[in-house]
Structure formats: structure tokens, C-alpha cells
Amino acid sequence: MIDSGLKIPKLFRNNKNINKSKCIYKPKNSCGGYDIKYSNPKNSRYYIQEYIPGDTFSISFFVCNNQQFKFLGFNKQFFKRL
């Protein structure tokens, strides 16, 4: 995936490892960008991901043999505030 040129956000285990990176907090059991937070919800149901500004894409891939993956496709996401 690194060879694709796409920026891949770093994941952090806790707030201590963040340094000066901007981050978002994503629910572990969610999809489609639902319930993402920009401030720490102080809840173990969330994981911490580096925020990368710019266009947002979702990527679909299939992991094979725990080492390789098969790229299936990607979609540009458009967001509208409700």
C-alpha cells in the first residue's frame, strides 16, 4: 500500500504517543465515518488516528496470508453537514 502513494494515517495506542500530531478519535465498532470525534472522548471504545488534511477516501482491500493484500478499489467521500 505504501507504493500506491496514498498517505496512510498513523495509529496511536494512547495520548502519550501523539506528540504534536493532530488526531481524530474513531469508534472501534463503526463504519462510514460515523461518530468520529476531534477531541478525546476518554472512552476505550475509540482508537486514535493521525489526522491528514485534504480529500477523504475509503479504501477496500482483501488481506491474503496475513502478509499480502489485494487492492479492490477506493472511493472519494463527500461530506455534508446536517
Biopython code that builds the backbone (N, CA, C, O; Angstrom):
import numpy as np
from Bio.PDB.StructureBuilder import StructureBuilder

atoms = [
    (1, "MET", "N", (0.837, -1.185, 0.000)),
    (1, "MET", "CA", (0.000, 0.000, 0.000)),
    (1, "MET", "C", (0.880, 1.247, 0.000)),
    (1, "MET", "O", (0.486, 2.279, -0.543)),
    (2, "ILE", "N", (2.033, 1.167, 0.585)),
    (2, "ILE", "CA", (2.941, 2.319, 0.621)),
    (2, "ILE", "C", (3.334, 2.727, -0.793)),
    (2, "ILE", "O", (3.475, 3.919, -1.068)),
    (3, "ASP", "N", (3.515, 1.757, -1.702)),
    (3, "ASP", "CA", (3.893, 2.042, -3.085)),
    (3, "ASP", "C", (2.815, 2.795, -3.857)),
    (3, "ASP", "O", (3.097, 3.346, -4.921)),
    (4, "SER", "N", (1.589, 2.830, -3.344)),
    (4, "SER", "CA", (0.480, 3.490, -4.039)),
    (4, "SER", "C", (0.594, 5.013, -4.014)),
    (4, "SER", "O", (-0.028, 5.692, -4.831)),
    (5, "GLY", "N", (1.384, 5.556, -3.086)),
    (5, "GLY", "CA", (1.492, 6.996, -2.953)),
    (5, "GLY", "C", (0.422, 7.609, -2.066)),
    (5, "GLY", "O", (0.445, 8.813, -1.809)),
    (6, "LEU", "N", (-0.522, 6.790, -1.592)),
    (6, "LEU", "CA", (-1.553, 7.300, -0.696)),
    (6, "LEU", "C", (-0.966, 7.553, 0.687)),
    (6, "LEU", "O", (-0.117, 6.797, 1.159)),
    (7, "LYS", "N", (-1.417, 8.607, 1.322)),
    (7, "LYS", "CA", (-0.986, 8.889, 2.690)),
    (7, "LYS", "C", (-1.781, 7.998, 3.625)),
    (7, "LYS", "O", (-3.012, 7.982, 3.579)),
    (8, "ILE", "N", (-1.094, 7.270, 4.459)),
    (8, "ILE", "CA", (-1.738, 6.351, 5.390)),
    (8, "ILE", "C", (-1.567, 6.913, 6.796)),
    (8, "ILE", "O", (-0.438, 7.109, 7.246)),
    (9, "PRO", "N", (-2.671, 7.176, 7.500)),
    (9, "PRO", "CA", (-2.559, 7.774, 8.836)),
    (9, "PRO", "C", (-1.944, 6.815, 9.856)),
    (9, "PRO", "O", (-2.183, 5.608, 9.827)),
    (10, "LYS", "N", (-1.155, 7.385, 10.747)),
    (10, "LYS", "CA", (-0.568, 6.608, 11.842)),
    (10, "LYS", "C", (-1.654, 6.325, 12.880)),
    (10, "LYS", "O", (-2.591, 7.105, 13.045)),
    (11, "LEU", "N", (-1.513, 5.217, 13.564)),
    (11, "LEU", "CA", (-2.394, 4.889, 14.679)),
    (11, "LEU", "C", (-1.610, 5.033, 15.971)),
    (11, "LEU", "O", (-0.422, 4.714, 16.021)),
    (12, "PHE", "N", (-2.267, 5.509, 17.006)),
    (12, "PHE", "CA", (-1.636, 5.692, 18.308)),
    (12, "PHE", "C", (-2.369, 4.853, 19.345)),
    (12, "PHE", "O", (-3.596, 4.754, 19.325)),
    (13, "ARG", "N", (-1.606, 4.252, 20.250)),
    (13, "ARG", "CA", (-2.205, 3.427, 21.306)),
    (13, "ARG", "C", (-2.804, 4.276, 22.421)),
    (13, "ARG", "O", (-3.801, 3.895, 23.034)),
    (14, "ASN", "N", (-2.195, 5.422, 22.679)),
    (14, "ASN", "CA", (-2.700, 6.292, 23.740)),
    (14, "ASN", "C", (-2.278, 7.726, 23.467)),
    (14, "ASN", "O", (-1.499, 7.983, 22.549)),
    (15, "ASN", "N", (-2.782, 8.645, 24.247)),
    (15, "ASN", "CA", (-2.494, 10.070, 24.052)),
    (15, "ASN", "C", (-1.039, 10.423, 24.307)),
    (15, "ASN", "O", (-0.569, 11.449, 23.816)),
    (16, "LYS", "N", (-0.320, 9.617, 25.048)),
    (16, "LYS", "CA", (1.079, 9.919, 25.369)),
    (16, "LYS", "C", (1.974, 9.845, 24.142)),
    (16, "LYS", "O", (3.001, 10.522, 24.094)),
    (17, "ASN", "N", (1.610, 9.040, 23.148)),
    (17, "ASN", "CA", (2.448, 8.846, 21.961)),
    (17, "ASN", "C", (2.159, 9.826, 20.831)),
    (17, "ASN", "O", (2.793, 9.757, 19.778)),
    (18, "ILE", "N", (1.224, 10.725, 21.031)),
    (18, "ILE", "CA", (0.767, 11.592, 19.954)),
    (18, "ILE", "C", (1.777, 12.686, 19.591)),
    (18, "ILE", "O", (1.881, 13.048, 18.419)),
    (19, "ASN", "N", (2.504, 13.208, 20.539)),
    (19, "ASN", "CA", (3.400, 14.348, 20.336)),
    (19, "ASN", "C", (2.583, 15.546, 19.864)),
    (19, "ASN", "O", (1.638, 15.949, 20.542)),
    (20, "LYS", "N", (2.929, 16.122, 18.712)),
    (20, "LYS", "CA", (2.226, 17.314, 18.229)),
    (20, "LYS", "C", (1.323, 17.003, 17.046)),
    (20, "LYS", "O", (0.858, 17.922, 16.373)),
    (21, "SER", "N", (1.070, 15.747, 16.780)),
    (21, "SER", "CA", (0.210, 15.373, 15.653)),
    (21, "SER", "C", (-1.234, 15.749, 15.937)),
    (21, "SER", "O", (-1.705, 15.617, 17.067)),
    (22, "LYS", "N", (-1.935, 16.216, 14.911)),
    (22, "LYS", "CA", (-3.381, 16.408, 15.018)),
    (22, "LYS", "C", (-4.019, 15.039, 14.880)),
    (22, "LYS", "O", (-3.607, 14.244, 14.036)),
    (23, "CYS", "N", (-5.014, 14.759, 15.697)),
    (23, "CYS", "CA", (-5.615, 13.426, 15.697)),
    (23, "CYS", "C", (-7.131, 13.476, 15.662)),
    (23, "CYS", "O", (-7.759, 14.486, 15.977)),
    (24, "ILE", "N", (-7.692, 12.341, 15.265)),
    (24, "ILE", "CA", (-9.124, 12.125, 15.366)),
    (24, "ILE", "C", (-9.330, 10.846, 16.166)),
    (24, "ILE", "O", (-8.449, 9.988, 16.226)),
    (25, "TYR", "N", (-10.490, 10.730, 16.772)),
    (25, "TYR", "CA", (-10.836, 9.576, 17.596)),
    (25, "TYR", "C", (-11.980, 8.852, 16.907)),
    (25, "TYR", "O", (-13.059, 9.412, 16.712)),
    (26, "LYS", "N", (-11.728, 7.587, 16.537)),
    (26, "LYS", "CA", (-12.709, 6.821, 15.769)),
    (26, "LYS", "C", (-13.212, 5.642, 16.591)),
    (26, "LYS", "O", (-12.420, 4.978, 17.260)),
    (27, "PRO", "N", (-14.510, 5.370, 16.554)),
    (27, "PRO", "CA", (-15.047, 4.222, 17.286)),
    (27, "PRO", "C", (-14.510, 2.912, 16.698)),
    (27, "PRO", "O", (-14.388, 2.771, 15.481)),
    (28, "LYS", "N", (-14.195, 1.973, 17.565)),
    (28, "LYS", "CA", (-13.669, 0.677, 17.116)),
    (28, "LYS", "C", (-14.708, -0.118, 16.342)),
    (28, "LYS", "O", (-14.355, -0.836, 15.407)),
    (29, "ASN", "N", (-15.961, -0.010, 16.701)),
    (29, "ASN", "CA", (-17.031, -0.780, 16.048)),
    (29, "ASN", "C", (-17.963, 0.153, 15.283)),
    (29, "ASN", "O", (-19.122, 0.334, 15.658)),
    (30, "SER", "N", (-17.450, 0.739, 14.215)),
    (30, "SER", "CA", (-18.242, 1.668, 13.430)),
    (30, "SER", "C", (-17.761, 1.631, 11.988)),
    (30, "SER", "O", (-16.782, 0.955, 11.671)),
    (31, "CYS", "N", (-18.444, 2.350, 11.123)),
    (31, "CYS", "CA", (-18.027, 2.440, 9.727)),
    (31, "CYS", "C", (-18.595, 3.724, 9.117)),
    (31, "CYS", "O", (-19.469, 4.371, 9.694)),
    (32, "GLY", "N", (-18.083, 4.070, 7.954)),
    (32, "GLY", "CA", (-18.623, 5.201, 7.216)),
    (32, "GLY", "C", (-18.374, 6.564, 7.830)),
    (32, "GLY", "O", (-19.065, 7.525, 7.494)),
    (33, "GLY", "N", (-17.401, 6.667, 8.722)),
    (33, "GLY", "CA", (-17.098, 7.952, 9.342)),
    (33, "GLY", "C", (-18.073, 8.353, 10.431)),
    (33, "GLY", "O", (-18.049, 9.496, 10.889)),
    (34, "TYR", "N", (-18.929, 7.436, 10.855)),
    (34, "TYR", "CA", (-19.919, 7.746, 11.884)),
    (34, "TYR", "C", (-19.268, 7.907, 13.252)),
    (34, "TYR", "O", (-18.450, 7.080, 13.655)),
    (35, "ASP", "N", (-19.627, 8.963, 13.960)),
    (35, "ASP", "CA", (-19.236, 9.221, 15.355)),
    (35, "ASP", "C", (-17.747, 9.512, 15.549)),
    (35, "ASP", "O", (-17.205, 9.244, 16.622)),
    (36, "ILE", "N", (-17.079, 10.054, 14.530)),
    (36, "ILE", "CA", (-15.680, 10.462, 14.679)),
    (36, "ILE", "C", (-15.640, 11.729, 15.530)),
    (36, "ILE", "O", (-16.484, 12.612, 15.380)),
    (37, "LYS", "N", (-14.664, 11.811, 16.415)),
    (37, "LYS", "CA", (-14.522, 12.958, 17.313)),
    (37, "LYS", "C", (-13.166, 13.633, 17.070)),
    (37, "LYS", "O", (-12.191, 12.988, 16.683)),
    (38, "TYR", "N", (-13.135, 14.935, 17.308)),
    (38, "TYR", "CA", (-11.885, 15.681, 17.186)),
    (38, "TYR", "C", (-11.257, 15.960, 18.541)),
    (38, "TYR", "O", (-10.145, 16.483, 18.615)),
    (39, "SER", "N", (-11.952, 15.620, 19.599)),
    (39, "SER", "CA", (-11.398, 15.742, 20.943)),
    (39, "SER", "C", (-11.538, 14.396, 21.635)),
    (39, "SER", "O", (-12.400, 13.591, 21.281)),
    (40, "ASN", "N", (-10.703, 14.163, 22.605)),
    (40, "ASN", "CA", (-10.628, 12.872, 23.277)),
    (40, "ASN", "C", (-11.935, 12.562, 24.011)),
    (40, "ASN", "O", (-12.299, 13.273, 24.947)),
    (41, "PRO", "N", (-12.644, 11.507, 23.595)),
    (41, "PRO", "CA", (-13.882, 11.146, 24.282)),
    (41, "PRO", "C", (-13.626, 10.414, 25.606)),
    (41, "PRO", "O", (-14.565, 10.100, 26.338)),
    (42, "LYS", "N", (-12.343, 10.142, 25.910)),
    (42, "LYS", "CA", (-11.957, 9.442, 27.141)),
    (42, "LYS", "C", (-12.776, 8.170, 27.308)),
    (42, "LYS", "O", (-13.380, 7.920, 28.351)),
    (43, "ASN", "N", (-12.774, 7.379, 26.246)),
    (43, "ASN", "CA", (-13.569, 6.162, 26.219)),
    (43, "ASN", "C", (-12.750, 5.087, 25.509)),
    (43, "ASN", "O", (-12.181, 5.352, 24.450)),
    (44, "SER", "N", (-12.679, 3.896, 26.062)),
    (44, "SER", "CA", (-11.870, 2.824, 25.483)),
    (44, "SER", "C", (-12.477, 2.250, 24.201)),
    (44, "SER", "O", (-11.858, 1.411, 23.548)),
    (45, "ARG", "N", (-13.676, 2.692, 23.839)),
    (45, "ARG", "CA", (-14.304, 2.220, 22.605)),
    (45, "ARG", "C", (-13.739, 2.927, 21.363)),
    (45, "ARG", "O", (-14.137, 2.603, 20.244)),
    (46, "TYR", "N", (-12.831, 3.873, 21.537)),
    (46, "TYR", "CA", (-12.269, 4.645, 20.442)),
    (46, "TYR", "C", (-10.785, 4.345, 20.266)),
    (46, "TYR", "O", (-10.090, 4.014, 21.226)),
    (47, "TYR", "N", (-10.312, 4.465, 19.036)),
    (47, "TYR", "CA", (-8.875, 4.421, 18.796)),
    (47, "TYR", "C", (-8.456, 5.773, 18.225)),
    (47, "TYR", "O", (-9.287, 6.536, 17.732)),
    (48, "ILE", "N", (-7.169, 6.056, 18.298)),
    (48, "ILE", "CA", (-6.640, 7.369, 17.924)),
    (48, "ILE", "C", (-5.905, 7.241, 16.588)),
    (48, "ILE", "O", (-5.055, 6.368, 16.417)),
    (49, "GLN", "N", (-6.243, 8.115, 15.652)),
    (49, "GLN", "CA", (-5.646, 8.083, 14.325)),
    (49, "GLN", "C", (-5.148, 9.471, 13.960)),
    (49, "GLN", "O", (-5.797, 10.470, 14.269)),
    (50, "GLU", "N", (-4.003, 9.534, 13.307)),
    (50, "GLU", "CA", (-3.457, 10.794, 12.820)),
    (50, "GLU", "C", (-4.447, 11.433, 11.845)),
    (50, "GLU", "O", (-5.040, 10.745, 11.014)),
    (51, "TYR", "N", (-4.619, 12.747, 11.952)),
    (51, "TYR", "CA", (-5.471, 13.488, 11.022)),
    (51, "TYR", "C", (-4.619, 13.960, 9.856)),
    (51, "TYR", "O", (-3.594, 14.611, 10.058)),
    (52, "ILE", "N", (-5.031, 13.640, 8.648)),
    (52, "ILE", "CA", (-4.340, 14.100, 7.438)),
    (52, "ILE", "C", (-5.313, 14.993, 6.685)),
    (52, "ILE", "O", (-6.338, 14.507, 6.207)),
    (53, "PRO", "N", (-5.023, 16.294, 6.563)),
    (53, "PRO", "CA", (-5.939, 17.196, 5.858)),
    (53, "PRO", "C", (-6.008, 16.877, 4.362)),
    (53, "PRO", "O", (-5.076, 16.311, 3.791)),
    (54, "GLY", "N", (-7.109, 17.244, 3.752)),
    (54, "GLY", "CA", (-7.267, 17.041, 2.314)),
    (54, "GLY", "C", (-8.492, 16.207, 2.009)),
    (54, "GLY", "O", (-9.342, 15.995, 2.874)),
    (55, "ASP", "N", (-8.579, 15.736, 0.780)),
    (55, "ASP", "CA", (-9.707, 14.918, 0.357)),
    (55, "ASP", "C", (-9.729, 13.610, 1.140)),
    (55, "ASP", "O", (-8.684, 13.095, 1.538)),
    (56, "THR", "N", (-10.926, 13.082, 1.356)),
    (56, "THR", "CA", (-11.104, 11.849, 2.121)),
    (56, "THR", "C", (-11.510, 10.721, 1.192)),
    (56, "THR", "O", (-12.411, 10.869, 0.367)),
    (57, "PHE", "N", (-10.830, 9.588, 1.338)),
    (57, "PHE", "CA", (-11.104, 8.406, 0.531)),
    (57, "PHE", "C", (-11.299, 7.202, 1.438)),
    (57, "PHE", "O", (-10.714, 7.129, 2.519)),
    (58, "SER", "N", (-12.111, 6.271, 1.002)),
    (58, "SER", "CA", (-12.184, 4.971, 1.659)),
    (58, "SER", "C", (-11.518, 3.966, 0.728)),
    (58, "SER", "O", (-11.643, 4.059, -0.493)),
    (59, "ILE", "N", (-10.813, 3.011, 1.312)),
    (59, "ILE", "CA", (-10.083, 2.023, 0.534)),
    (59, "ILE", "C", (-10.596, 0.639, 0.903)),
    (59, "ILE", "O", (-10.764, 0.330, 2.083)),
    (60, "SER", "N", (-10.841, -0.186, -0.093)),
    (60, "SER", "CA", (-11.249, -1.569, 0.142)),
    (60, "SER", "C", (-10.134, -2.493, -0.330)),
    (60, "SER", "O", (-9.610, -2.342, -1.433)),
    (61, "PHE", "N", (-9.779, -3.452, 0.524)),
    (61, "PHE", "CA", (-8.762, -4.421, 0.147)),
    (61, "PHE", "C", (-9.025, -5.729, 0.880)),
    (61, "PHE", "O", (-9.756, -5.767, 1.869)),
    (62, "PHE", "N", (-8.431, -6.775, 0.388)),
    (62, "PHE", "CA", (-8.584, -8.108, 0.949)),
    (62, "PHE", "C", (-7.205, -8.597, 1.365)),
    (62, "PHE", "O", (-6.284, -8.592, 0.548)),
    (63, "VAL", "N", (-7.038, -9.019, 2.618)),
    (63, "VAL", "CA", (-5.745, -9.483, 3.121)),
    (63, "VAL", "C", (-5.596, -10.975, 2.838)),
    (63, "VAL", "O", (-6.500, -11.765, 3.110)),
    (64, "CYS", "N", (-4.445, -11.349, 2.288)),
    (64, "CYS", "CA", (-4.156, -12.748, 1.957)),
    (64, "CYS", "C", (-2.939, -13.227, 2.757)),
    (64, "CYS", "O", (-1.919, -12.539, 2.797)),
    (65, "ASN", "N", (-3.034, -14.352, 3.368)),
    (65, "ASN", "CA", (-1.910, -14.992, 4.067)),
    (65, "ASN", "C", (-1.286, -14.104, 5.146)),
    (65, "ASN", "O", (-0.105, -14.262, 5.456)),
    (66, "ASN", "N", (-2.039, -13.192, 5.712)),
    (66, "ASN", "CA", (-1.550, -12.268, 6.743)),
    (66, "ASN", "C", (-0.331, -11.466, 6.312)),
    (66, "ASN", "O", (0.332, -10.873, 7.163)),
    (67, "GLN", "N", (-0.013, -11.427, 5.034)),
    (67, "GLN", "CA", (1.157, -10.692, 4.556)),
    (67, "GLN", "C", (0.842, -9.808, 3.355)),
    (67, "GLN", "O", (1.276, -8.657, 3.300)),
    (68, "GLN", "N", (0.105, -10.328, 2.411)),
    (68, "GLN", "CA", (-0.176, -9.602, 1.188)),
    (68, "GLN", "C", (-1.626, -9.141, 1.176)),
    (68, "GLN", "O", (-2.466, -9.669, 1.905)),
    (69, "PHE", "N", (-1.904, -8.156, 0.345)),
    (69, "PHE", "CA", (-3.293, -7.735, 0.216)),
    (69, "PHE", "C", (-3.627, -7.541, -1.256)),
    (69, "PHE", "O", (-2.752, -7.283, -2.083)),
    (70, "LYS", "N", (-4.877, -7.667, -1.554)),
    (70, "LYS", "CA", (-5.392, -7.458, -2.904)),
    (70, "LYS", "C", (-6.215, -6.184, -2.887)),
    (70, "LYS", "O", (-7.232, -6.104, -2.197)),
    (71, "PHE", "N", (-5.781, -5.197, -3.637)),
    (71, "PHE", "CA", (-6.473, -3.915, -3.727)),
    (71, "PHE", "C", (-7.755, -4.085, -4.523)),
    (71, "PHE", "O", (-7.714, -4.542, -5.665)),
    (72, "LEU", "N", (-8.893, -3.726, -3.941)),
    (72, "LEU", "CA", (-10.185, -3.872, -4.612)),
    (72, "LEU", "C", (-10.676, -2.565, -5.223)),
    (72, "LEU", "O", (-11.306, -2.571, -6.280)),
    (73, "GLY", "N", (-10.387, -1.436, -4.555)),
    (73, "GLY", "CA", (-10.834, -0.157, -5.092)),
    (73, "GLY", "C", (-10.861, 0.916, -4.028)),
    (73, "GLY", "O", (-10.631, 0.640, -2.851)),
    (74, "PHE", "N", (-11.141, 2.139, -4.441)),
    (74, "PHE", "CA", (-11.266, 3.235, -3.488)),
    (74, "PHE", "C", (-12.352, 4.195, -3.956)),
    (74, "PHE", "O", (-12.691, 4.263, -5.137)),
    (75, "ASN", "N", (-12.880, 4.931, -2.993)),
    (75, "ASN", "CA", (-13.961, 5.886, -3.260)),
    (75, "ASN", "C", (-13.642, 7.217, -2.600)),
    (75, "ASN", "O", (-13.189, 7.263, -1.457)),
    (76, "LYS", "N", (-13.882, 8.289, -3.327)),
    (76, "LYS", "CA", (-13.775, 9.602, -2.721)),
    (76, "LYS", "C", (-15.049, 9.851, -1.923)),
    (76, "LYS", "O", (-16.155, 9.599, -2.403)),
    (77, "GLN", "N", (-14.883, 10.344, -0.712)),
    (77, "GLN", "CA", (-16.042, 10.582, 0.141)),
    (77, "GLN", "C", (-16.376, 12.070, 0.161)),
    (77, "GLN", "O", (-15.485, 12.917, 0.224)),
    (78, "PHE", "N", (-17.658, 12.373, 0.108)),
    (78, "PHE", "CA", (-18.151, 13.741, 0.190)),
    (78, "PHE", "C", (-18.996, 13.855, 1.447)),
    (78, "PHE", "O", (-19.865, 13.021, 1.700)),
    (79, "PHE", "N", (-18.739, 14.879, 2.223)),
    (79, "PHE", "CA", (-19.447, 15.045, 3.491)),
    (79, "PHE", "C", (-20.287, 16.314, 3.457)),
    (79, "PHE", "O", (-19.876, 17.340, 2.914)),
    (80, "LYS", "N", (-21.442, 16.222, 4.036)),
    (80, "LYS", "CA", (-22.341, 17.359, 4.128)),
    (80, "LYS", "C", (-22.820, 17.466, 5.564)),
    (80, "LYS", "O", (-23.298, 16.491, 6.144)),
    (81, "ARG", "N", (-22.691, 18.643, 6.127)),
    (81, "ARG", "CA", (-23.193, 18.854, 7.488)),
    (81, "ARG", "C", (-24.716, 18.868, 7.466)),
    (81, "ARG", "O", (-25.339, 19.481, 6.600)),
    (82, "LEU", "N", (-25.293, 18.180, 8.436)),
    (82, "LEU", "CA", (-26.759, 18.126, 8.518)),
    (82, "LEU", "C", (-27.283, 19.166, 9.477)),
    (82, "LEU", "O", (-28.494, 19.269, 9.674)),
]
sb = StructureBuilder()
sb.init_structure("model")
sb.init_model(0)
sb.init_chain("A")
sb.init_seg("    ")
for serial, (resi, resn, name, xyz) in enumerate(atoms, 1):
    if name == "N":
        sb.init_residue(resn, " ", resi, " ")
    sb.init_atom(name, np.array(xyz, "f"), 0.0, 1.0, " ", f" {name:<3s}", serial, name[0])
structure = sb.get_structure()
